[in-house]
């Protein structure tokens, strides 16, 4: 899933996955808020609840994608700002790449085949690790 320019990364990742025999599709959400405002039947037609393996690609802050990718999904995105360079350099530097999306998709597929994971709680340093694998 993606919006705007990120869709091209999702399409290239789909092509790479399908070349390896992994069926995939891309959902373009031009406006997440408009999609969320649609009736449940439409949202479930676009994102069937039985399809738990999902990945979103977001060049901006990925906040909000979790509700669309669900418990087995992965979010590939940037959680910071301020770097300056050509977008191709920044995407490579910060892991917003076709390869990262393919890895995230394979992780999501593996997770979707397992029972939903619950947070394990903070480790001995007080850090709460999310079972989602978000990047």
C-alpha positions in Angstrom: 0.0 0.0 0.0 1.1 3.5 -0.6 0.2 7.0 -1.5 1.7 9.2 -4.2 5.3 8.5 -5.3 5.7 5.6 -2.9 3.3 3.5 -5.1 6.1 3.1 -7.7 8.2 1.4 -5.0 5.3 -0.9 -4.1 4.7 -1.8 -7.8 8.4 -2.7 -8.3 8.3 -4.8 -5.1 5.2 -6.6 -6.4 7.0 -7.3 -9.6 10.0 -8.7 -7.7 7.8 -10.9 -5.5 5.9 -12.2 -8.4 9.1 -13.0 -10.3 9.9 -15.3 -7.2 6.5 -16.9 -7.5 4.9 -14.9 -4.6 1.5 -13.4 -5.7 1.0 -9.8 -4.6 -1.0 -6.8 -5.4 -0.7 -3.0 -4.9 -3.3 -0.8 -3.3 -3.0 2.9 -3.9 -4.6 5.0 -1.2 -4.5 8.5 -2.6 -6.0 9.8 0.7 -6.0 7.6 3.8 -8.6 9.8 5.5 -11.0 9.5 2.6 -10.5 5.7 2.5 -11.1 5.4 6.3 -14.3 7.4 5.9 -15.7 4.9 3.3 -18.3 2.3 4.5 -17.0 -0.9 5.9 -18.1 -3.0 2.9 -16.0 -0.9 0.5 -12.9 -0.9 2.8 -13.1 -4.7 3.2 -13.5 -5.1 -0.5 -10.2 -3.2 -1.0 -8.4 -4.6 2.0 -10.1 -8.0 2.8 -9.7 -8.9 6.5 -8.7 -12.4 5.5 -5.5 -11.0 3.8 -3.3 -10.3 6.8 0.0 -10.0 5.0 0.3 -6.3 4.2 3.0 -3.7 3.7 2.7 0.1 3.5 5.4 2.3 2.1 5.6 5.9 3.4 8.3 8.5 2.6 6.8 10.7 5.2 6.1 9.9 8.8 4.4 6.5 8.8 2.0 7.3 11.7 -1.4 6.0 10.9 -0.5 3.1 8.6 -0.8 0.5 11.4 -4.6 0.6 11.2 -4.4 -0.4 7.5 -1.7 -3.0 7.7 -3.0 -4.7 10.8 -1.2 -7.0 13.3 0.7 -9.1 10.7 1.6 -6.1 8.5 4.8 -4.1 8.2 5.3 -0.4 7.7 8.3 0.7 5.7 8.8 4.4 6.3 10.8 7.3 7.6 10.4 8.4 11.3 12.6 11.5 11.0 13.2 14.5 8.8 15.8 17.0 8.0 18.2 15.2 5.6 18.9 16.9 2.3 19.8 15.2 -0.9 18.3 13.8 -4.1 15.4 11.5 -3.1 17.1 8.5 -4.7 20.0 9.0 -2.3 17.8 9.5 0.7 15.6 6.5 -0.1 18.6 4.3 -0.4 20.3 5.8 2.7 17.1 5.3 4.9 15.9 2.0 3.5 12.9 3.1 1.5 13.7 0.7 -1.3 12.2 -2.1 -3.3 14.4 -4.6 -1.4 13.2 -3.3 2.0 9.6 -3.7 0.9 10.2 -7.2 -0.4 11.8 -8.2 2.9 8.9 -6.6 4.8 6.4 -8.5 2.6 8.1 -11.8 3.3 8.2 -11.1 7.0 4.5 -10.1 6.9 3.6 -13.3 5.0 5.5 -15.4 7.7 3.7 -13.5 10.5 0.3 -13.8 8.9 0.7 -17.6 8.9 1.4 -17.5 12.7 -1.0 -16.6 15.5 -1.2 -12.9 16.3 1.6 -11.8 18.6 1.1 -9.7 21.7 3.6 -7.3 23.1 6.0 -9.0 25.5 6.4 -6.0 27.7 9.5 -3.9 28.3 13.0 -5.6 28.3 15.4 -5.2 31.2 16.3 -1.7 30.0 12.7 -0.5 29.9 12.4 -0.6 26.1 9.1 -1.9 24.8 9.7 -3.8 21.6 6.8 -3.9 19.1 6.1 -7.3 17.6 5.2 -5.6 14.3 8.6 -5.3 12.8 8.0 -1.7 11.6 11.0 0.0 10.1 
